[in-house]
Amino acid sequence: MTAITPTPARTDTTAMPAAARAVDATKVYGDGDFAVRALDGVTLDIPAARFTAIMGASGSGKSTLMHCLAGLDTLTAGEVWIGDTELGSLNDRQLTRLRREHIGFVFQAFNLVPTLTAYENLTLPFLLDGRAPDRDWIDELVRTVGLEARLQHRPSELSGGQQQRVAIARALATRPDVVFADEPTGNLDTSSGAEVLELFRAAVRNLDQTVVMVTHDPTAASYADAVVFLSDGRVVATLADPTPDGVLDALRGQGA
């Protein structure tokens, strides 16, 4: 494993513009007596160049919120924005293009193509979009994630932590406005998980990336600049400069 030096937290308090936001976001699944209100009027700004964690008990709406913010699901009512673009105003083709060009994704399952090398997986978004990758930027990403010696290896020849680092580099390769990460350390051991979380922090601190992570793990959430807590589809609390104990206390206060 590549040694990663912990990145110090930012100490400035300057207000940052919103990279993504929800305005009275409501999501209802089903009809009538069987309707489930997964999001219940959520209004939330995701500041640019910050690492935001979203937490809550099972069924709280955290994954639904992330999927709607990322354009993977649609709202029943309300609005979601990426920068200056309201996603509900886009047709399917425009939404696909926005996701491809402005949003990065990292999931618990690494979602790498098994027949491709690490480098080919990393640059796959460019192949799919018919664009040439920025070689200098790709080289910087490879150095950042510590994969210089593993670029010609296929996923089956990489550890779980290395596969997730490829997935993170792939998510960053197109310089997206926002990277959404859904339980990105769920399949990793403690050491590999810590490396992945430090990579997210480094991307925010050093590359001005915006990262939004859904997690159930208080230790993982403590790597973020702020934690947003959901319960029954509503934002019930936020915590700046979180620590594992602070996150646990906040969860206990909600009965999670």
Buried (B, 14 or more C-beta within 10 A) or exposed (E): EBEBEEBEEBEEEEEBEBBBBBBEBBBBEEEEEEEEBBBBBBEBBBBBBBBBBBBBBEBBBBBBBBBBBBBBBEBBEBBBBBBEBEBBEBEEEEBEEBBBBBBBBBBBEBEBEEEBBBBBBBBBBBEEEEEEBBEEBBEBBBEBBBBEEBBEBBBEEBEBBBBBBBBBBBBBBBBBBBBBBBBBBBBBEEEBBBBBBBBBBBBBBEBEBBBBBBBBBBBBBBBBBBBBBBBBBBBBBEBEEBEBEBBBEBBEEBEB
